[in-house]
Each structure stands twice: as structure tokens, then as C-alpha cells.
Amino acid sequence: MSEQNSPAQAGSLPAQGTGANPGSAANPMPLMTQTDSRDKWSKKMDFLLSVIGFAVDLGNVWRFPYICYQNGGGAFLIPYTLMAVFGGVPLFYMELALGQFHRTGAIPIWKRICPIFKGIGFAICIIGLYVSFYYNTIIAWALYYFYSSFTSSLPWTSCDNPWNTPNCTNYFGKNNVTWSNFSKSPAEEFYMRKVLEIQKSSGLYDVGGIRWQLLLCLLLIFTIVYFSLWKGVKTSGKVWVDAAAQIFFSLGPGFGVLLALASYNHFNNNCYRDAIVTSVVNCLTSFLSGFVIFTVLGYMAEMRDVEVEDVAKDKGPSLLFITYPEAIANMMGSTFFAIIFFLMVITLGLDSTFGGLEAVITAIVDEYPHILAKRRELFVLGLITMSSLHLSFQGGAYVVKLLEEFGAGCSILAVVLLEAIAVSWFYGIQRFCNDVKSMLGFAPGMFWQVCWVAISPAFLAFIIVSSLLDQPPLMLFDYQYPEWSISVGYLIGASSFICIPVYMVYKLVWTPGSLKQVRKIWLATLQQWLAVQALGYTVERF
């Protein structure tokens, strides 16, 4: 990404609420320019593959099949598709356009949109860190499986290993095997008792000792991530709630990744086409994964003589590390396919963690360039080193589950909701459409505008309220989380979102002047603020 453009555009001129600028051409040119020292993607395909790599992640492999089955199987595809069309894809398109036009990260971009919402950028960074804390741990588990696959006989195919218990029941290739409520498959015991050593932890009260093998896997993952990022990009009602949550978490608006990656695009890149292509690839990947896992779950349930829901008990990584390995173990050439499968899992995870950490790094470095721009390598190293080490304990899986449930749950949905409101209602939908037109040569159609202004925010508000009203007990394996841990989870979720109102209150109190004057200053776009400054105001706005 060494290529650089002539001065790039970074803001638009029309007055708020009108979308027209006196004397402007048919395609309004932005007011502000940059001496474009910002790196660019050297090839269009580099950007597209990076976005697809972020969007198509481990959730497509394990979360979508589980959610789909729990909500009626094929019937679930109807609300899923509708939520994608009216919610996920429009906001995906919005973030790509925002990042490409304003050419900056998730924190400083708000000084050009609506400064009072700058707390959204800080919330995005905190959520990105929470996700990276547990996501790297899951990749480390996959790396352990990858290493364990280099044997003539896969270790999760028999009950004759030191970690197995009398409850271990191997039903594949055998007749008249009785499956009871206490039975565990070899793959289950390998995952729980060998990889995690969960039996040596009594829960969150006692997470046990360090799993040195997993710690080494984590350090290797850190090394890969570090050298990939250190130079940046150069190198019932519930059915609808689940459908909406899945499409938003899968496509990833609100994580800042789309803003960061699109900010390195050429100004006239067709981000509309990128949004459509990425969304289609993401959905097709989820469908394909669902077809595969449904056949496996059905076969396993038949062999155990139990219901399918008794096989798929957990929507988390258990499907990834128990169900898939069991299926692979009974294939011809199981060792080869196990190596290929876990290599795929590792690369899927790394693609997404690259995007997530790049979003955090881009946002912070763009906001504090004089402090961090020359220390990017050190910053990246410190960021990824602190992220997951505490999850390598024998009870680390319990912490992973807690972060997975609360670290990026309702908080990320609330961030996306406020982002849509800030852009569509405060920045102005007409102004935003003019920005897109100046890049692409055509303005977004009425469908996109209606989605941005009304439909997508309504969907998000519905999801958030429904999620808060319906909170099932949190469990992992046979461990039910205590009440205090649920409170900790809510604090984790609130710790990111709270940045938004705190920043609003801080700036409204800190800025001198009457409330009316302060409101005009902090709700103004960058262009309006520059015009006010030219009249003699000296308020330091950012």
C-alpha cells in the first residue's frame, strides 16, 4: 500500500439539512483537502479481500448454524435475509462510505460529522479490545488442535487416553452403544479435559493454573498478529432478535473495522459494490456452513439416539471444537482433513483479529498522531500482549464465555444505533448522500436513505430492548454462572457504551458560553465550525 494520491477530499460543503451548496456543481466537491500522506491500498482486491476476511469469521462457522437450528432451521432464513437487507447491509454500506470519504479512524472521524458524538469512537475502541481479548484465545485453541492433528490417529477418536473418564462413550463404528445423560464423546473429553483442563477449575472463583501449552499458542498468535499489523495496511419475536443480532455481528458495522479499512481507499473507489459483494459472500458462507453442520448434527443425534438439541447445546466454540472434530474423525483421511480444517479456522480467526486490532490502532493513531505515529510498532506489541494472557488459565474458558456474551453484546448494537442517528439525523442524510455522490458519481437511492433514517435504527432499537428483556441464564458446560458474574458482565458491557454520554456531558460542561451557543458548536459539522471560527470565535473544539 505504498501508493499515494493527489490531494484527497475529506469533508463536504452543503449547509446542514439542505444538501445544496450555492454555486456547487452537480457532484459537489468537498471543502477540505489533505496532502494525502495517508497510505492507500495498492490493489482493489487487497481491500476487498481484507473486508471479506473480517466479515467472514469464526461466527459463520459456529454461531450461525446454532442460531439457525434453534430458530426453526430453514424458516430462520426468512427473518435473517430481511434483517440483512433492511439492517445489516445498509449500515455496512454507510460505514464503508464514511471511512472512504473522511479518510480517518473511528475516533477523529466524529469531529467531521458531529463532535458531540465523539464518544462513539472511544466506545468502539474499547469494544474492539474486549473482543480481541477472547478472540485470540479461541484462535490459540485452534492452533493447539492443529498441532495435535499431526498424528497417525487423531487423539479425540478413542476413550483410551489418560484424560478420559469412565463416562467416555465412543459410538462411531460400533453397534449397541447406549448413550446416557452422563455420556461424553471422546471429542468432548479431549476439548474439556485435555485442551482446557476445565476439570482443574471450579469456576470463576478458582480459575486454576496456567495452561502452558495454550500460553505458548497465544504467544505464537501474538507474534503473527504483531508482524502483520506493525506496518499497518501496507503489507416469535426472539427469532427476529436472533436473526438481527447474527447479521449485525457477522457483517460487523460498529466495530470500526470498516471505517479503518475504507479510510485507506482511493477517493473514487466504488464502496457501494464492495458492500454488496461482501454481504453476499458473507451470507453464502453462513448458509454453506449451516448445510454442513446440520448434516453432521443429524447423524450424531441418530447415532446417539437423542434429539439434535441435545447434541448442539452451546452456541459458542464447542461446536467448533467438538462437533466438527467428531465428524472429521470418522472420515477417510481424517488426519489430513483435520489439519486442513484447523488451518482454515486459524486463518479465519487471524483475518478477523487483524481487522479488529487495525481498527483500534488506526483510530488511536489518527487521534493522537504526535504521540503514537512513530511508536506504532511498540503500541501494537503492547496492545496484543496485554489482550489475552489472563485467559490461558485452566478456567479461562469461563472468562471467554463472559466476554463473548457481554463484551460486544448490546453495547455494540447501541453504538451502531447512535452512529446511524448521528449520521442520518445530525450530520444530515442529504449531506451524507452528497458525500457519496462526490465519490461515486451517483447518490444513494431512496431505499438506502429510508433504511439509514428510519428502518435500520428501528431494527436496532427493537433488538436492544428485546435482548435486555430476555436474558437466559448463562451457562458453560455444566457450570451456571453466579449472579455476581452477571453483574460484572453488565459492567463490562456498560464500560464501553458509557463513553458516549460521559463525553457529551464533559464537553457540554467544559465548553464556555450559553447552553444555546454550546449546542450550536458541538452539533456543528467541521465545515460549519470553520465558518464560525472565521467570524472570530476561538473555541478549541476537538
N, C-alpha and C positions, 0 to 999 in steps of 0.2 A: 504494500500500500504506500509506496513512496511517491506516487503521482500526486500533483497538486494542481488546482485550478487557478484561473484568474479570479479576481475578487468575487466572493460568493455572497449571496443575499442572505440577510438574517432577520428581517422584520418587514412589516407591510404598512402602508401609509393610510388607508382609508380610515375615516373617523369612525369611532365605535358606534355600532348599530346601523350604519348606513351601507357600508360595503362599497361606496363610491368615493373617489378622490377627485376633486376638481382638477381638470387638466390631465387626468390619467389616461393611458391607452387602454385598449380592450383587455390586455393582460397586464394588470398593474404591476409595476416593478417595485421591489422593496426599497424602503428608505435607507436602511442601514447596510453597510458592506463590511466585509472582513478582508484583511490582507491574507488570503487563505493559506495560512501556515498549517492548518489542520490537515492531517493525513486523509487520503482517500483510498477507497478500495481500488486496487489495480485492475480488477476484473469484476464485471457484473456478477458472474457466477460465484465469486468469493462471498459477496454479501448474501446472495440468495441461499447458498448452502449454509452459511452461518445462522441465518434466521430459521431455516428449516431445522438445523441441528439443535437449536434452542427449543423450538416448538415441539418437535417430535422427541419426547424424552421418556424416561422410565415409567411415567404415569400412563403413557399409551400402552405399555406392555402389561402393567398390573392393575392400575386403578380403573381404567375404562371397562375391561371385561367384568370386573367385580360389580361396579355400579350398574352396568348394563343388565347383568343377570338379576341383581337384587330388585330391579325395577321393571321386570316383565320381559326381558330378553329383547326380541325383535321390536316389540311395541315401544321400547325405550328410544329407538332411533328417531321416532317422530318428534318428541319434545327436544331431543338432542339436536336434531337438524334445525328446528325452528329457533332454538336458542343460539345456535351458531350463526344463522342467517341474520337474525334481528339484534343480537347482542355481541357475540364474540368477534365476528368478522368486522363489523363497523368500527369497534373500538381498536381492533388490531390495525386497521387502515388509518385511523386517527393518529395513533402513536407513531406509525412509520412516517406519516406526513409531518407531524410536529418535529420529530427528530431531524428529518432531512431538511426542513425549511429553516429551523432556528439553529441547527448545527452546534448543539451543545448538550451537556448531560442533564440528568433528571433534576438537579438542584438549581443551577443557574438559569435553566430554561424559563423558570417562572417569572423572572424579572422582565421577560419579554412578553409574557402572556397576562398574568395578573399577580402582582407581587405579594398580595396578602395570602396567597395560596402556596407560598414557597415552602411551607412545612411539609407539603406533599412530597417534595424531593427528599427531605430528610427521612420521612417515613418509608419511602421506597428503599433507601439505602439500608435502614435497619431491618426491614423485612428480607432484603437480599442476603444480609448477613445471617439471619436466623435460618433461612433455607440452606445456605451453604454449610452451616454447622452440621446438619444431619445428612444432607445430600452426599457430601464427600464420604461420610461413614458408610452409606449404602454402597457406594462405588467400591470402597475398601472391602466390604463383604464379598462383592462380586469378584474382586481380584483374588481373594482367598479361594473362592470356588474355582476360579480359572487355574490357579496353581495346583489345587487338589485334583483337577481333571487329568493331569499328566500321569495317569496310572493305567495299567492294563485293565484293571477292574475298578470302576468308579466307587468311591468309599461310601456312597449312600445307597448302594444296591443290596446290602445284606445286613443282617442283625448280629453278625459275629464279631463286631468291633468292640474295643474296650469301653466306648462311651454308650453303648446300647444298654437297654434295661429289659427286664422280663416282659414289659408291655410292647416291645418292638414286634410288629407283625408284618411279615413280608408276604403279600398276597399275589404278586405277579408271578406267573408261570407255575402256580400251584393250585390244586383243587381242594375243595372242602376246608377253606380257611375261614374261621369265624372272626368277624370284626365286632368288637365291643366298644362301649363308650370310653374305655381306658386304653384302647389300642392306639399305637403310634406307628407310623410308617418309618422305614429306615431313613428316608429323606427328612422327615420331621425331626427325628432324633439327631441326625447329623447337623442340621441347622441350629437346633436349640441347644444341644448338649456338647457338640464339638466346636462349631464355629463361634457361637455366642457364649457358651458355657453358662447359660442362664440359670442352671441349677445351683450355681455357687452364689447367686444373688437372691435376696429375699424381697426385692422390690426397690422402690425409691429410698427407703430407709437405709438400705445396705446394698450398694451397687457392686460390691465385691472388689476384686483386684484388677490390675491392668491385664488385658489380653495382649501380650507382646506381639503375637503374630499379626493381630489386627492393627496394632500400632505401627508396625513396620509397613503394612499395606497402606495405611494412611500417609505415612511419610513419603512413600513412593508416589502416591496420588498427588500429594502436595508438590513434589518435585516436578511432575509432569505439568501440573497446572501453572506453577510458577514460571517455568521456561516457555510456556505457551502464551503467557499474558505479560511478561515483564517488558516487552517492547510494544504492547498494545496490539492493534489490529494490523500492524504491518505484516507480520508473518500470519295418583292423588296429588295433592299439592307437592308432596315430598318428591315425587318423580320429577316434577319440573324443577324443583330446587336442585336435585342431584344432577339433572341434565345441564342446568345453567352453570352450576359450580364446576362441573367437569370441563365444559368448553372454555370457561374463563381461565381455569388453572392450566389447561393444556396449551391454549394459544399464548397465554402469558401477558396480556395487557396489564399494566400496573406494576410490573416488576422493574421497569426502567430499562430493560434489555433492548426493546425495540427502539426507544429513544436514543440509546447509546449507539447501537449498530447503524441506525439510519442516519445519525449525525455525521458519519464518515462517507455518505453517498455523494455523488455528483448532484448538483442542484436540480438538474432536469431528469433525474432518474425516475422511471415510472413506478412509483411506490404503490399505486393502485393495483397494477398487475402483480407485484410482489405479494401484496396482501391476499389476493385471490389464490395465487398458486400455492403459497404456504398453507393457507387454511384448508385447501382441498387435499394437499399431501398429508397434512396432519390428521384430518378426519379419515381418509382412506387407510392410513396406518393403524388408527384405532380400530376400524372395522376389521381389518385383516387380523390384528391381534385377538380381537374378540372371537372370530371364527375359529382360530387355533385353540384358544383356551377353553371354549365351550366343548369342543370335541374331547379334549383331554379330561375335563371335569366330569363329563358324562360317562366316559369309560371308567374313570376311577370310582365314581359312585356305583356303577354297575358291579365292578369287581368287589367292592366293599359291602354291597347290598345295603347302601344307605342313600339318603336324599342328597342331591347336589349341594344344597346349602350347608350340609354337614361337612362337605369337603372344602368348600370355599367359605371359611369362617371369617377371614380377615381381609380387608381391602388394602392392607399395607404390603410390605415387601415379602410377606410369607408366600404369596402366590409366585413371586419371582424366584424364591429360594427353596420352595418345597414342591409346588405343583409342576413347574417346568422341569426341574431336575428329575422328578419321578418319571415324567413322560420320556425324557431323553434316555434315562437308564434302561428303558425297555425297547429301544430302537436298535437296529443293526448299526454297528459302528458307533456305539454310544459315546466312546471316549472322544472321537473326532467331533461329533456334534455338540458335546458338552463344551469343548474348547471353543468352538465357533460361537456357540450361544453366549457364553460368558464374556467372550471378547466383544460381542455385539453390545451386551449390557454395559460393559466398561466404556465403550466409545459413545454410546447414547448418553450415559451419565456425564462423561467428560465434556461433551458438546454443550450440554445444558449448564454445567457448572462454569465453563468458560464464559458463556453469555451472562450468567448471573453476576459473577465477580467483575467482569468487564463493565457492567452497568454501574456497579458501586464505584469502581475505580474511576471511570470516566466522569461520573457526577462529582466526586470529591476533588479530583484533579482539576476539572474545569472551574469549580467554585473557588479553589484555593491554589491557583497555578504557581504563585510565587513561593509557596511553601513546599508543594509536593511534586511539581512538574519535573524537577531534576532528581527527585528521590523516588521516582515511580517504582523502581526495582525493589528498593527497601520496603516501601509501603506495601507492595504486593506480597512480599515474603512474610511480613508481619501479619498481614490480614489473613492469609490462608493458613499460617501456622497456628494462630490462636483459635481457629474456627472449630476444629473437631477433635482435638486431642482428648478432651474430657469425655468423649463418647466411646473411647476404646476400652472402657471398663467392662467387666463381665455383665453388669446390669445396664450397659449403655443403651441397649435396645429399648429400655423403658423411657429413657430420656429422648431417644429418637422419636418414639411414638408421640410423646408430649409435644415436642417441637413441630412434628408433622401436623398434628391436629390444631395447634394454636398459633404457631409462628407465622403462618401465612393463610389463616382461615378467613374469618370475617374482616380482618384488618385490611387485607389486600383488596377485597371487594369494596370496602368503604373508600379506599384510596382511589380505585378506578371510578367509583361513583362521583367523588368530588372532582376528579380530573375531568370527567365528561361535563360536569356542571360548570367548572371554571372555564373550559374552552368554549362550550356552546352558549352559555348564558352570559358570562362576564367578558371574555375576550370577544365574543360575538360570532355567531355562526356564519354571517355574511363575510366578515373579515377573514375567518379561517378558510372559507371556500375561495376567497380571492387569493389567499396564500397558495392554496393547492393549484389554482388556475395559473398562477405565475410560474409554477414549476412544471406542470404537465401540459399546459396549453388548453385545458378544459376544466370546468368546475365540477365538483361532485354533484350527482343528480339529486332529485328530491327525496328518493328513498334513503340515501345516506344522511341527508340533512335531518329528516324526520327521526331516524334512528338515533342520531347524535343528540338531538334536542330533547326527545321525549321517550322513545321506546327503550333504548338501552339503559338510561337512568332509571326508568320504571322497573325494568327487569332486575337491575342490581339492587334497588331498594327492596323489592319483593324477596330476593334471595337472602339478603342480610337479615330482614325481620324473621323470615321463616327459619333460618338457621339458628337464630338466637332463641326462638320459641321451642325448637325441637332439638334438644341436646341429649342423645342417648348416653348411657353410662360408658365411660372409657375403660376398655379392657385390652390386654395383650396376653395372648395365650390363655392361661387360667388366672391371671392376675388382674384384679379390679383396682383401679387407681383410687387412692384415698381422696377424701373431699378437699384436703388442703392442697393436693397437687392440682386439682381442677382450678382452684383459686389462683395458684401460681400460673397455670396456663392462661387464664384470663388476663393476668397482669402482663404476661409475655405478649399477648395479642394487643393489649392496650398500650404497651410501651412504645410501639411504633406509631399507631394512629394518633396518640396524644400529642405528637409533634405538631400536628396541623392546628388545633385550637390554641396550643401554647404559643406557637409562633405568631398567630393572628393577634392574640391578646398582647403579647410583648411589643409588637410593632405599633399597634394602635395606642398603647400607653406611652411608648418611648418617643414617638414622633411628635414634635411640638406643633401647636396650632389647635384650632377648634375641632370638634368631632367631625363637622362637615368638611373642613379643609383636609383633615387626616384621611377621611374616607375617600375623597377625590384622589389624593396622592396614591394611596395604596391599592385602589381598584383600577388605576390607570394603566394602560399598556406602556411599553417603553417609548413608543413614538409620542404619545400624549405627554409623558413625563418630560421628554426632551423639549417639547414645545413650552411647557410650563417653566422649565429651567431657563429657557431663553428669555422669559419675561422678568427674570431677576430672582426667582426662588433659589435658595441654596440648600434645600433639604437633601441630606445624603440618604438615598432611597434604598440602596442594596446593602 
